[in-house]
């Protein structure tokens, strides 16, 4: 991993969405933020963000990143075969109904990935920041790139010009999952845009400005709609107290 204080720019990112047993999300978040941040990063990965899903009280969303697929395999092997997971993994698993909703992603273009510095992560016990994070995911047929190109070359410049620049723009990592103990969704062809706002009202105002932009309204969105296999899904997220992304 880069030296302390340097920015991490992971080339492989997992977007993980967990369905939890009723009423146990805060238990998992407290355990995660206390035990599973530094212990994962010691193996070579970076914990990018942990979030409460604002639309589902039993949903926990988080992201972690790796320099490449080889480091991913080594880091996951070390962590899930190590003492911290042996000690605390059973409690974490007991809070979960499903942990297999995982997208394996990579930056959509040069410099469109995350840039984070774990050295500035808040310490355990601080209150969660009053921020709002959106993750919008578009799905396209496997092997089709026109929709993703419209997002990369058309939508992203408008997003940057009309509001806060996205924290990252990502697409499907096509390399096979070599750590089969943790499944990922297969057959996917997605684009995902992650953006942070002071609050949800700022997010809504940004969406209105983007949708009113003539190029977006007349060309980009109709083109994306022709290519997509389903309507885009936006995750409405609240960062936890130790999330780097907020």
C-alpha positions in Angstrom: 0.0 0.0 0.0 1.2 3.6 -0.5 2.9 5.3 2.5 0.8 6.8 5.1 -0.7 10.1 4.0 -0.5 9.3 0.3 -3.6 9.0 -1.8 -4.8 5.5 -2.6 -6.3 5.0 -6.0 -7.6 1.5 -6.1 -8.0 -0.1 -9.5 -10.4 -2.8 -8.3 -13.4 -1.9 -6.2 -16.1 -3.9 -4.5 -19.6 -2.4 -4.0 -21.1 -4.6 -1.3 -24.8 -4.4 -0.2 -25.8 -6.5 2.8 -29.3 -7.4 3.9 -29.4 -7.7 7.7 -31.6 -9.2 10.3 -34.2 -6.8 11.5 -32.8 -4.2 13.9 -29.2 -5.2 13.9 -27.6 -2.7 11.5 -26.2 -0.5 14.3 -24.7 -3.6 15.9 -22.8 -4.5 12.7 -21.7 -0.9 12.1 -20.3 -0.6 15.6 -18.4 -3.9 15.2 -17.3 -3.0 11.7 -16.0 0.4 12.5 -14.2 -0.9 15.6 -12.7 -4.1 14.3 -12.8 -4.4 10.5 -11.2 -1.2 9.2 -7.5 -1.2 10.1 -7.4 -5.0 10.3 -8.4 -5.2 6.6 -6.1 -2.4 5.5 -3.2 -4.1 7.1 -3.5 -6.9 4.5 -3.2 -4.5 1.5 -6.7 -3.2 0.8 -8.4 0.0 1.6 -11.9 0.4 3.3 -13.4 3.2 1.2 -16.8 3.8 2.8 -19.5 2.4 5.1 -23.1 3.5 4.9 -26.6 3.2 6.2 -29.1 2.8 3.3 -31.7 5.5 3.9 -34.4 3.5 2.1 -34.0 0.3 4.1 -33.2 0.2 7.8 -31.8 -3.3 7.4 -29.4 -2.6 4.6 -25.7 -1.9 5.1 -23.6 -0.8 2.1 -19.9 -0.5 1.9 -17.0 -0.3 -0.6 -13.4 -1.5 -0.4 -10.6 -1.2 -2.9 -7.5 -3.0 -4.1 -4.5 -2.1 -6.2 -5.2 -5.0 -8.6 -6.8 -8.5 -8.7 -3.6 -10.3 -7.4 -3.5 -8.1 -4.3 -7.2 -8.6 -3.9 -6.7 -12.4 -3.7 -3.8 -12.1 -1.2 -5.5 -9.5 1.0 -8.8 -11.4 1.2 -7.0 -14.7 1.9 -5.0 -13.0 4.7 -8.0 -11.2 6.3 -10.6 -14.0 6.2 -8.0 -16.5 7.2 -6.7 -14.3 10.0 -7.3 -13.8 13.7 -9.6 -10.8 13.6 -12.1 -12.5 11.4 -11.8 -15.7 13.4 -12.6 -13.7 16.5 -15.3 -11.4 15.3 -16.6 -12.9 12.0 -19.2 -15.1 13.7 -20.9 -12.1 15.3 -20.8 -10.1 12.0 -22.3 -13.1 10.1 -25.0 -13.5 12.7 -26.4 -10.0 11.8 -26.7 -10.9 8.1 -29.4 -12.5 5.9 -27.5 -12.0 2.7 -24.1 -10.7 1.8 -23.8 -11.9 -1.8 -25.0 -8.7 -3.6 -21.6 -7.6 -4.7 -20.5 -5.7 -7.8 -16.8 -6.0 -8.8 -15.8 -2.7 -10.4 -13.0 -0.6 -11.9 -12.6 3.0 -12.8 -14.5 4.0 -15.9 -11.7 6.1 -17.3 -8.3 7.4 -16.3 -8.5 9.4 -13.0 -12.2 8.6 -12.6 -11.6 6.3 -9.6 -11.5 7.1 -5.9 -8.6 9.0 -4.4 -8.6 8.6 -0.6 -6.1 8.9 2.3 -6.7 6.5 5.1 -4.5 8.6 7.4 -7.3 11.2 7.7 -10.0 8.6 8.7 -12.0 9.7 11.7 -11.3 7.8 14.9 -13.7 5.4 16.5 -16.5 6.9 18.4 -17.0 10.2 16.5 -20.5 11.0 15.3 -21.5 10.3 11.7 -21.0 13.2 9.4 -24.1 15.1 8.2 -23.5 14.2 4.6 -25.4 12.5 1.8 -23.8 10.1 -0.7 -25.6 8.8 -3.8 -24.6 5.8 -5.9 -26.4 5.5 -9.2 -26.0 2.3 -11.1 -27.0 1.8 -14.7 -27.2 -1.8 -16.2 -26.6 -2.6 -19.8 -26.5 -5.9 -21.9 -23.2 -7.8 -21.6 -20.7 -6.8 -24.2 -22.6 -3.6 -25.1 -20.6 -0.4 -24.6 -22.7 2.4 -26.1 -24.6 3.2 -22.9 -21.4 3.3 -20.8 -19.8 5.6 -23.4 -22.7 8.0 -23.1 -22.2 8.2 -19.4 -18.4 8.6 -19.6 -18.3 11.1 -22.5 -21.7 12.8 -22.1 -23.2 12.6 -18.7 -20.1 12.9 -16.6 -19.0 16.3 -18.0 -22.4 17.7 -17.3 -22.4 16.3 -13.8 -19.1 18.1 -13.2 -20.2 21.3 -14.7 -23.5 21.6 -12.8 -22.7 20.4 -9.3 -20.1 18.6 -7.2 -17.8 16.4 -9.2 -18.4 12.7 -8.6 -16.1 11.0 -6.2 -15.8 8.2 -8.7 -17.2 6.8 -11.9 -16.9 3.0 -12.2 -17.7 0.2 -14.5 -17.7 -3.6 -14.3 -14.4 -5.3 -13.7 -14.4 -8.2 -16.1 -11.6 -10.3 -14.6 -12.9 -13.5 -12.9 -13.5 -13.6 -9.2 -10.5 -15.6 -7.9 -11.6 -15.5 -4.3 -14.6 -17.8 -4.6 -15.3 -17.8 -0.9 -17.0 -14.4 -1.4 -19.3 -14.5 -4.5 -19.8 -11.5 -6.8 -22.6 -10.9 -9.3 -21.7 -12.3 -12.6 -22.8 -11.4 -16.1 -23.0 -7.7 -15.2 -22.2 -4.7 -17.4 -22.8 -1.6 -15.3 -21.7 2.0 -14.8 -21.8 3.5 -11.3 -21.4 7.1 -10.3 -20.7 8.0 -6.7 -21.3 11.6 -5.5 -21.2 13.3 -2.1 -23.5 16.2 -1.2 -24.0 18.4 2.0 -27.5 17.0 2.2 -30.2 15.3 0.2 -31.7 18.6 -0.9 -28.4 19.5 -2.6 -28.6 16.2 -4.4 -32.1 16.8 -5.6 -31.2 20.3 -6.9 -28.3 18.8 -8.8 -30.4 16.1 -10.4 -32.9 18.8 -11.6 -30.1 20.9 -13.1 -28.7 17.9 -14.9 -32.0 16.7 -16.3 -32.8 20.2 -17.5 -29.6 20.5 -19.4 -30.5 20.4 -23.2 -27.9 17.9 -24.2 -28.8 15.6 -21.4 -32.6 16.0 -21.9 -32.5 15.6 -25.7 -29.6 13.2 -26.4 -27.8 11.7 -23.5 -30.7 10.3 -21.4 -32.7 9.1 -24.4 -29.6 7.3 -25.6 -28.9 5.7 -22.2 -32.6 4.6 -22.0 -32.4 2.9 -25.3 -29.3 0.9 -24.2 -30.2 0.0 -20.6 -31.8 -3.2 -19.5 -33.6 -1.7 -16.5 -34.1 1.7 -15.0 -31.1 3.1 -13.1 -31.0 2.5 -9.4 -29.8 5.2 -7.0 -28.7 4.2 -3.5 -29.3 7.0 -1.0 -26.7 6.6 1.7 -25.6 8.1 5.0 -21.9 7.6 5.9 -21.0 6.0 9.2 -18.6 7.8 11.6 -15.5 6.2 10.2 -16.3 6.3 6.5 -13.5 7.8 4.3 -16.1 8.7 1.7 -18.6 11.2 3.1 
